[in-house]
Amino acid sequence: MTMPLTPFSKKYPDEFLTRREDNFGVLLERIKLFHQQTRADIQDGTVSRRNLPYRFTYREELHDLKVNEKGISTEQVADEFNDMLQGCLRHQDPTAAFNIIPSPLFDIIAGITLTSLYNPNTCWDFISGKLSLYERKITRMLGSLVGWSQADGFVVTGGKQAIAYAIKCGIGRASTNHIGEMSDYVVIFSELAHFCIKHASYYLGISPENCLSISTEKSGEMDLKVFEETLHRIIAQGKRIAAVVAVAGTTIDLAIDPLLPIKKIIDEAVEKHRLDYVPYLHVDSVTSWVWLAFENNPDHLSHRQIHPNISKKIESLLAKLEGIQYADSFAADFHKTGFCPYAAGVFIAKESGYLSGMTPNRFLPKESVAFGELEVYRQTFENSRSGLGIVSIWIALRRMGLQGLREFVIYQLEVCELFKQKIQQTYSEHFEILNNHSNGWEIVIKPHLQHQQPWDELQRSSAKEQEAYTNACLSFLNHLWYGSLDNQAPRHPIIGFVRKYSRKGSHEQGLPAFLIHPTSLHYDEEAIDEMIKSIIDVKIAFDETDKSSVSIETYLCELVPPR
Ligand SMILES: Cc1ncc(COP(=O)(O)O)c(C=O)c1O
């Protein structure tokens, strides 16, 4: 005897999309309910961080946890959803200027909400329809910005995965005619490149000793002499180059390695040592890619009034980015400078053939592949793959267009310019701007804590004085970051910190500095004034505190990732 079967969806009515998709209104109501639940924790909306009623410790919160026997209600889940968000920074608020974190476009959120509902798995187009086609369109379109007509690649989690893919492709290329040991392979990059390169290399089996960082010029660009000497030395030792990772836009100051000269040095080394492969060159342009929207066309800077400093900065950056065309791949993070929520990056290779190192048998999809035959998982690290990044990036590109992206860069640089002007003109007694030379929109400042000593003078001062400055900065950092949590002051300005900032690579002593990364899209002159004033207020309050109560053990800056 068979028991009558009740659909699971009947036991949980209004919990799943119906066959005819005619209960979509229920989902909209849920979204409203969830949103309503989160409103209470942002007060009037002018706060840098969602309310966090008390500063918890993980040990206490993780005590005695078990999965609940009976499912809880939507209302309770909405409550817990809000609980999860407590303490989150609100990057759209002008008082949060902590890092480069975009405000996602509404259309993107609409698109990815539905993508989540339909749940395509982009491991294989047979399952996920045209999403893989759109992924390839994205890489082609981004490739065309650097003059590549046959670009191929993948939507990735960000810069780190793009670097890992590049190194994998490079190992594949370097091992085409030579099966060596992993200990033979080295990765070369600038000392100012992002710290994730070392970890990505490690994941791929490259030992830390084989991660070679090259010192920089005072400008922050890779020192070509040192690079050339290192390349020849390493090749002469019988090592193979897994990849050279050039940085095109350091996280702070947006320094760009000399891309064409690096490529020339690589090619000369191939000839001189009669290498049986051309070392792979990846450009880590995760932030700067958005400048490519100017297409190196001066008309895009002349059509409206732009502050001369800003056009100079854009022109200078574009001249340097031109070198991307000589690389084998580059990367673009849309969760940095492209209006997408995490995680949305793109790894773009010049040609499909450059991706052959991603598979054990150098498998590449046939050029004539038709719908239903594209097995993306054979090349990518993920097996099951999200389609959210593809949808987000496509919508970002199409909704903004090159014009919107250009307007965005100009706006952000205008915000930066105004911040710098105001700090220099009105608040120089409290802060010194350290990175007027940067082409980017981040603002690095030295706080004048015990003394109004300019940075240059600090550089020349004794080790003891520098140590006193460092300790004062750490103490201010604790006050700035953690003081607000302990005092539950949500309007507290939230800015970043650079543990060892140098304006000149290794040619200057790295010392602590603070970072304003103004990525809110709501800045006008008034909001900038309000933000600067709130930072100054915190600093004045700090200046007035009794420093003797701060012990070195309370310094928490070890948590700050290196920049
Ligand atoms: C220059 C650079 N490269 C790589 C990364 C890592 O990117 P992601 O966090 O998207 O993996 C970053 C992140 O800040 C970066 O600034």
The ligand as an ORCA input file, in Angstrom:
! r2SCAN-3c Opt
* xyz 0 1
  C      45.794     45.741     -5.500
  C      44.941     44.644     -4.932
  N      45.074     43.386     -5.382
  C      44.321     42.370     -4.895
  C      43.396     42.577     -3.903
  C      42.587     41.440     -3.380
  O      41.348     41.511     -3.965
  P      40.064     40.671     -3.415
  O      39.900     41.059     -1.985
  O      38.976     41.127     -4.314
  O      40.386     39.230     -3.600
  C      43.220     43.875     -3.401
  C      42.257     44.126     -2.322
  O      42.201     45.151     -1.721
  C      43.993     44.933     -3.929
  O      43.860     46.199     -3.482
*
